[in-house]
Amino acid sequence: MMGEKIHPTQLYECVANLVLFLFLRKSYDKKRFHGYILGLYLTGYALIRFFVEFFRGDDRGYLFGITATQSVSIIALFSGVFLLYYGHERNK
C-alpha cells in the first residue's frame, strides 16, 4: 500500500551476509576438518534468513506460524549443525 512503512529487509540481509562472510573468511585459516566452513555457512545463513523473515511485510502464507522460507531455514540449520557435529566427532 502507498505510504506504508516497511523494513528494508534486503539491506538487513546484505549487511548480515557481509558479517557472515567476514566471519567465515577469518575462520577459514582455522578450519578444523573438511566441511567445517560449509557447516558454519549453513548454520549462519539459516539463522540470518529465519530472523529476517520476521521483518518482511508481505503475506506469503504460513504453516504453524512460520513461513515456507523459515521452514527451509530450519532444515538448513539442522543440516549445518549436523555437519559440524559429525565432522567434529569424526575428527577426534
SELO-40007 format. One record per residue (C-alpha): residue number from 1; residue in one letter; x, y, z; chain. Coordinates in steps of 0.25 Angstrom, whole numbers. Example, Ala and Ser with C-alpha at 12.3 -4.5 7.8 and 13.67 -1.06 7.14 Angstrom:
zavex = 1; baba = a; px = 49; py = -18; pz = 31; lummi = A
zavex = 2; baba = s; px = 55; py = -4; pz = 29; lummi = A
This chain:
zavex = 1; baba = m; px = 0; py = 0; pz = 0; lummi = A
zavex = 2; baba = m; px = 4; py = 14; pz = -2; lummi = A
zavex = 3; baba = g; px = 10; py = 21; pz = 9; lummi = A
zavex = 4; baba = e; px = 12; py = 8; pz = 18; lummi = A
zavex = 5; baba = k; px = 25; py = 8; pz = 25; lummi = A
zavex = 6; baba = i; px = 33; py = -5; pz = 23; lummi = A
zavex = 7; baba = h; px = 46; py = -11; pz = 27; lummi = A
zavex = 8; baba = p; px = 58; py = -11; pz = 17; lummi = A
zavex = 9; baba = t; px = 60; py = -26; pz = 19; lummi = A
zavex = 10; baba = q; px = 69; py = -27; pz = 7; lummi = A
zavex = 11; baba = l; px = 78; py = -17; pz = 14; lummi = A
zavex = 12; baba = y; px = 78; py = -25; pz = 27; lummi = A
zavex = 13; baba = e; px = 81; py = -38; pz = 20; lummi = A
zavex = 14; baba = c; px = 92; py = -31; pz = 12; lummi = A
zavex = 15; baba = v; px = 99; py = -26; pz = 24; lummi = A
zavex = 16; baba = a; px = 97; py = -39; pz = 32; lummi = A
zavex = 17; baba = n; px = 103; py = -47; pz = 20; lummi = A
zavex = 18; baba = l; px = 115; py = -38; pz = 19; lummi = A
zavex = 19; baba = v; px = 117; py = -40; pz = 34; lummi = A
zavex = 20; baba = l; px = 116; py = -55; pz = 32; lummi = A
zavex = 21; baba = f; px = 126; py = -55; pz = 20; lummi = A
zavex = 22; baba = l; px = 136; py = -47; pz = 29; lummi = A
zavex = 23; baba = f; px = 134; py = -58; pz = 40; lummi = A
zavex = 24; baba = l; px = 135; py = -69; pz = 30; lummi = A
zavex = 25; baba = r; px = 148; py = -63; pz = 24; lummi = A
zavex = 26; baba = k; px = 154; py = -62; pz = 38; lummi = A
zavex = 27; baba = s; px = 150; py = -76; pz = 41; lummi = A
zavex = 28; baba = y; px = 156; py = -82; pz = 28; lummi = A
zavex = 29; baba = d; px = 170; py = -81; pz = 33; lummi = A
zavex = 30; baba = k; px = 166; py = -89; pz = 46; lummi = A
zavex = 31; baba = k; px = 157; py = -99; pz = 39; lummi = A
zavex = 32; baba = r; px = 157; py = -112; pz = 47; lummi = A
zavex = 33; baba = f; px = 152; py = -122; pz = 37; lummi = A
zavex = 34; baba = h; px = 147; py = -124; pz = 23; lummi = A
zavex = 35; baba = g; px = 133; py = -118; pz = 23; lummi = A
zavex = 36; baba = y; px = 135; py = -108; pz = 35; lummi = A
zavex = 37; baba = i; px = 133; py = -95; pz = 27; lummi = A
zavex = 38; baba = l; px = 121; py = -101; pz = 20; lummi = A
zavex = 39; baba = g; px = 115; py = -105; pz = 33; lummi = A
zavex = 40; baba = l; px = 117; py = -91; pz = 39; lummi = A
zavex = 41; baba = y; px = 111; py = -85; pz = 26; lummi = A
zavex = 42; baba = l; px = 99; py = -93; pz = 26; lummi = A
zavex = 43; baba = t; px = 97; py = -90; pz = 41; lummi = A
zavex = 44; baba = g; px = 99; py = -75; pz = 40; lummi = A
zavex = 45; baba = y; px = 91; py = -73; pz = 27; lummi = A
zavex = 46; baba = a; px = 79; py = -81; pz = 32; lummi = A
zavex = 47; baba = l; px = 79; py = -72; pz = 45; lummi = A
zavex = 48; baba = i; px = 80; py = -59; pz = 37; lummi = A
zavex = 49; baba = r; px = 69; py = -63; pz = 27; lummi = A
zavex = 50; baba = f; px = 60; py = -69; pz = 39; lummi = A
zavex = 51; baba = f; px = 60; py = -56; pz = 46; lummi = A
zavex = 52; baba = v; px = 60; py = -46; pz = 34; lummi = A
zavex = 53; baba = e; px = 47; py = -53; pz = 31; lummi = A
zavex = 54; baba = f; px = 40; py = -47; pz = 43; lummi = A
zavex = 55; baba = f; px = 42; py = -33; pz = 37; lummi = A
zavex = 56; baba = r; px = 36; py = -35; pz = 24; lummi = A
zavex = 57; baba = g; px = 23; py = -28; pz = 21; lummi = A
zavex = 58; baba = d; px = 17; py = -37; pz = 11; lummi = A
zavex = 59; baba = d; px = 8; py = -49; pz = 14; lummi = A
zavex = 60; baba = r; px = 14; py = -61; pz = 7; lummi = A
zavex = 61; baba = g; px = 6; py = -72; pz = 15; lummi = A
zavex = 62; baba = y; px = 9; py = -78; pz = 28; lummi = A
zavex = 63; baba = l; px = 9; py = -92; pz = 33; lummi = A
zavex = 64; baba = f; px = 9; py = -94; pz = 48; lummi = A
zavex = 65; baba = g; px = 12; py = -79; pz = 49; lummi = A
zavex = 66; baba = i; px = 25; py = -79; pz = 41; lummi = A
zavex = 67; baba = t; px = 27; py = -76; pz = 26; lummi = A
zavex = 68; baba = a; px = 32; py = -86; pz = 16; lummi = A
zavex = 69; baba = t; px = 45; py = -79; pz = 16; lummi = A
zavex = 70; baba = q; px = 47; py = -81; pz = 31; lummi = A
zavex = 71; baba = s; px = 43; py = -96; pz = 29; lummi = A
zavex = 72; baba = v; px = 55; py = -97; pz = 19; lummi = A
zavex = 73; baba = s; px = 64; py = -89; pz = 28; lummi = A
zavex = 74; baba = i; px = 61; py = -99; pz = 40; lummi = A
zavex = 75; baba = i; px = 65; py = -111; pz = 31; lummi = A
zavex = 76; baba = a; px = 78; py = -103; pz = 27; lummi = A
zavex = 77; baba = l; px = 81; py = -100; pz = 41; lummi = A
zavex = 78; baba = f; px = 79; py = -115; pz = 45; lummi = A
zavex = 79; baba = s; px = 88; py = -119; pz = 33; lummi = A
zavex = 80; baba = g; px = 99; py = -109; pz = 37; lummi = A
zavex = 81; baba = v; px = 99; py = -113; pz = 52; lummi = A
zavex = 82; baba = f; px = 99; py = -128; pz = 48; lummi = A
zavex = 83; baba = l; px = 111; py = -125; pz = 39; lummi = A
zavex = 84; baba = l; px = 118; py = -118; pz = 49; lummi = A
zavex = 85; baba = y; px = 115; py = -129; pz = 60; lummi = A
zavex = 86; baba = y; px = 118; py = -141; pz = 50; lummi = A
zavex = 87; baba = g; px = 131; py = -134; pz = 46; lummi = A
zavex = 88; baba = h; px = 136; py = -131; pz = 60; lummi = A
zavex = 89; baba = e; px = 133; py = -146; pz = 64; lummi = A
zavex = 90; baba = r; px = 139; py = -152; pz = 52; lummi = A
zavex = 91; baba = n; px = 152; py = -143; pz = 54; lummi = A
zavex = 92; baba = k; px = 154; py = -148; pz = 69; lummi = A
